[in-house]
């Protein structure tokens, strides 16, 4: 987790810094439904590279937004889920979904 000194003064900028990338938002969208394994996320998020997914998950885990659980199995099974902090962003993602649906329904047909 970042310290207060590492975060922008503006609260909106803080939120954007933590979840502002396209991929982080889509990862969170998926994790709002259930825990996911790495390969499931990679297959579902069309166009994401392994490196970007790995970097995004590590960053989100470091920021306390997601949890990573390793199950002691052979082969090892790893699942990613939203932490309590990540769950607190549910209303933000839900509002984005509602806004997107409203925009799409009002958009002019080309």
C-alpha positions in Angstrom: 0.0 0.0 0.0 1.2 3.5 -0.8 1.9 6.0 1.9 0.1 9.4 2.0 3.3 11.1 0.7 3.3 8.9 -2.4 -0.3 9.7 -3.3 -1.4 12.8 -5.2 -3.1 15.6 -3.2 -6.2 15.4 -5.3 -8.5 12.5 -4.3 -9.7 12.0 -7.9 -6.1 11.7 -9.0 -5.5 9.2 -6.2 -8.3 7.0 -7.5 -7.1 7.3 -11.1 -3.6 6.4 -10.0 -4.8 3.2 -8.3 -7.4 2.0 -10.8 -7.2 4.3 -13.8 -5.8 2.0 -16.4 -8.1 0.2 -18.8 -6.9 -3.2 -17.7 -7.2 -2.6 -14.0 -10.8 -1.5 -14.4 -11.6 -4.6 -16.5 -9.8 -6.9 -14.0 -11.9 -5.4 -11.2 -15.1 -5.8 -13.2 -14.4 -9.5 -13.4 -13.4 -9.9 -9.8 -16.6 -8.2 -8.7 -18.4 -11.4 -9.9 -16.0 -14.1 -8.3 -12.4 -15.0 -7.8 -10.5 -15.7 -11.0 -7.3 -17.6 -11.9 -4.6 -16.0 -14.0 -5.3 -17.9 -17.2 -9.0 -17.3 -16.9 -8.4 -13.6 -16.7 -6.0 -13.6 -19.6 -8.5 -15.5 -21.8 -11.4 -13.2 -20.8 -9.5 -10.0 -21.3 -9.0 -10.1 -25.0 -5.8 -8.3 -26.1 -4.1 -8.2 -22.7 -0.5 -9.4 -22.7 0.8 -11.7 -20.0 3.2 -9.0 -18.9 0.6 -6.3 -18.5 -1.8 -8.7 -16.7 1.0 -9.8 -14.3 2.1 -6.2 -13.7 -1.5 -5.0 -13.1 -2.2 -7.8 -10.7 1.0 -7.2 -8.8 0.3 -3.5 -8.6 -3.3 -4.0 -7.4 -2.1 -6.5 -4.8 0.6 -4.1 -3.6 -2.1 -1.4 -3.3 -4.3 -3.6 -1.3 -7.1 -3.8 -3.9 -6.9 -7.5 -4.5 -5.7 -10.6 -2.7 -3.7 -13.5 -4.2 -4.3 -16.9 -2.7 -2.0 -19.8 -3.5 -3.5 -23.2 -2.8 -1.0 -26.0 -1.8 -1.8 -28.3 -4.7 0.1 -29.9 -7.5 0.2 -28.1 -9.8 -0.3 -24.9 -7.6 -3.6 -23.1 -8.0 -3.6 -19.3 -7.6 -6.8 -17.3 -7.3 -7.2 -13.5 -7.4 -10.1 -11.8 -5.6 -11.1 -8.4 -4.5 -10.0 -7.4 -1.0 -12.3 -5.5 1.3 -10.8 -2.3 -0.1 -11.4 -3.5 -3.6 -15.0 -4.4 -2.7 -15.5 -0.8 -1.5 -15.1 0.3 -5.2 -18.2 -1.7 -6.2 -20.4 1.4 -6.3 -17.8 3.2 -8.5 -17.7 0.4 -11.1 -21.5 0.0 -10.9 -21.9 3.8 -11.6 -19.6 3.5 -14.6 -21.6 0.5 -15.9 -24.9 2.5 -15.6 -23.4 5.5 -17.2 -22.0 3.4 -20.1 -25.4 1.7 -20.6 -27.2 5.1 -20.6 -24.6 6.5 -23.1 -24.9 3.6 -25.4 -28.7 3.7 -25.4 -28.7 7.4 -26.2 -25.9 7.3 -28.8 -27.0 8.0 -32.4 -27.0 5.1 -34.8 -24.3 5.6 -37.5 
